[in-house]
Structures are given as C-alpha cells and as structure tokens.
Amino acid sequence: MKAARIIAPNEPLQISELQVPKPQVNQVVVKVKAVGVCHSDLHLWEGGYDLGDGTFMKVTDRGVKYPVTPGHEIVGTVSEIGSRVEGFTVGDKVLIYPWIGCGDKCPACKTGQDNLCDTPKSLGIFQDGGYAEYVLVPNFKFLAKVSGIDLEAATSLACSGLTSYNAIKKATKNSPEYLVIIGAGGLGLMAVQIAKAITQAKIICVDLDDERLEAAKKMGADFVINSSVIGSVTTGSGNAAQKIMSICNNKGADSVIDFVNAPQTAKMGIAVLRKRGNLVLVGLFGGSINLQLVTIPLKAITIQGAYTGSYNDLVKLLELTKKGAIKPIISKRYSLSEANNALKDLKERKIIGRAVINP
C-alpha cells in the first residue's frame, strides 16, 4: 500500500510503499476513504510546538518516532477483522476514534478519557495514521459506524468536531449569556454550529479574515468581529476587545474559547472576561504571556485547557450531525501525492473549513 510519511521534521513527506497490515485478535484494518488535514499534522511535520521565550518543545520529547504516517481524522470501510472482533463486519463504513490510550492503566483511561492518557498512543501521531491507503486500528472499540451522513464530512468529527464539542461543554457549563469564539478556522466554525445547537448563548466570533467570518455568520454566529480591521487585539484597550465589551453591555463575556491560543488572543480573552468568567484555551499556536496574578482571584475567573474529547463525546457528536445540527465543511480535496501541498495550504491559511486527502 502507499503511504505519505514524515521522514524528519520540515522535510517533504515521502510516498512510501508499505505492507498492508494484518489484524490480530481485536484489531481491524480499515481501507481509508478520506483523512482530514489538521493543524496537529502541521505540528508533527514541523517537529513540535512554540513555548515562547525561544523555547521549542519537540514532539520526539513526547514520544513521537520518525518516520511516521500522519493523519488522525480517518473514515473508510472495514477491510479485514481480527478473530475476536465483535459488532463489525467487512464493508462497514466507519469513523475511527484516534485518541488511543494505554487501556486501563492510568486514571484517565480508567474513566473513558483515553484522549488524556499519561502515555498516549494516538493514531497519526504516536503510531501510523491515515495518510495511507489502509490503517490498522488497535481495537474495534475505537470504531464508530457511520450512517445517515456523508462519509467524508465525518472526518472532521474525530478531531476538530470532537475538540470543539469538548470546549463548548467546558465553556457553557454555567449557561453563559455571551460566548466569544476566537478563530474561525475548522475548529471555530465547528464550535459555532455546536454552540448554536446545544446552548442559548449569544455567539461572538473573532477572526482576521472576512471570508471566514461570513462563514461563521451563516453557521449561527450572532456577532462577528474582524480584529485586523478594527484594531489591536493585544490588550483590553484594543479596539477588538472594546467591541466585544460593548456587545456584552460592558460587563464582559461569560466564556471565551480561544482556538488560536497565541499570546495576543489569550491576552484578549482574559481582558474581555467578566467576573466569574471562563477562558478555555484550545489552539496550539504557542508562545507565552505574563499574567497579572492578583486579577485571577479578584475576578474569580477560570482558565482551563481542552484537548480533543472522549469516545462517548464522539458518539454524541455523530448523533448531532445525523440530526442536521452540525454540517461539516469539506472545502478542498487532495490526492495522497498532494499531501505536501495540503499541509502547505493549511499553513498559509488557504483552507476554509476542512480539507481531506483521498488516498
């Protein structure tokens, strides 16, 4: 089978010829129909994350080993099953839950939160993923049958949809009146739809691009703000922050979800939070900020992270999509040989919604 592999950081992906995997016991081989192109793939390709102050965290320090086949938003058909697989047969259309953990050895996995495992084994990151014609799934319990929705559109549910759903749950725990969503990329646009479907919050979406903001309006955002047009987003005195405050009757937003998570956006998120507000940091853009520590307890604000979601979250997300509450956008398709172009276009912000690779 053919696979597009990262041989080393910042080197072009290579199309390699590999053996089609053979499933054992609880394992399943899936013939890949489509795989989403995600910013996490970019970080894997670039070799790590910017921690700010000139510090760079290498993915190899987290346990990644090159060469590796990226791609974790995977849909396809069951091609072959192991001897003890139950509930799935050859030909079933499936979405793969890629956030595989240790099983039941750590506290997270024992409660069904494999995505927060102490020793993750995620597909497309720590083991070969979906930029290939076939992928080996370690256990059939990580599969979800897909019916009633477009198979390719389901790719984004495994990461951007799942992450957005988890972030919305955290941000709306206290039924916010005003919810700010920073970033109208694949995750932000998904979050707008999810928030519209499961909350009563007034949604304010902030981005640098009018085309993305127009998409956010169509998906349910009540207000949109182009921060590059109206001014600085770096502090509470910036025009973008002032605009948010005016929309929120100068009391501030109840919750902010930052799908960029750069120094400028994180500062703005904190600046526009009302007392008792909740900031959920999701994006992996990177960098660092200084905090005025006394304001955290005085305003009793919460700052927390959100990283993907559980298998049960994925099942609920599929149900929402079947009902038509969520309509994932597939805006561009690439062949496997165009994998480098796909990552380049994503890095240059040329993709609205989600792009997929069709091996």
Secondary structure, DSSP 8 states (H G I E B T S, - for coil): -EEEEB-STTS--EEEE-------TT-EEEEEEEEEE-HHHHHHHHTEEEEETTEEEEGGGGT--SSB-----EEEEEEEE-TT--S--TT-EEEE------SSSSHHHHTT-GGG-SS---BTTTB--SSBSEEEES-GGGEEE--SS-TTGGGGGGTHHHHHHHHHHHHTTT--SEEEEE--SHHHHHHHHHHHHH---EEEEEES-HHHHHHHHHTT-SEEEEHHHH---SSTTSHHHHHHHHHTTTS-EEEEEESS--HHHHHHHHHTEEEEEEEEE-----------TTHHHHHT-EEEE--S--HHHHHHHHHHHHTTS----EEEEEEGGGHHHHHHHHHTT--SSEEEEE-
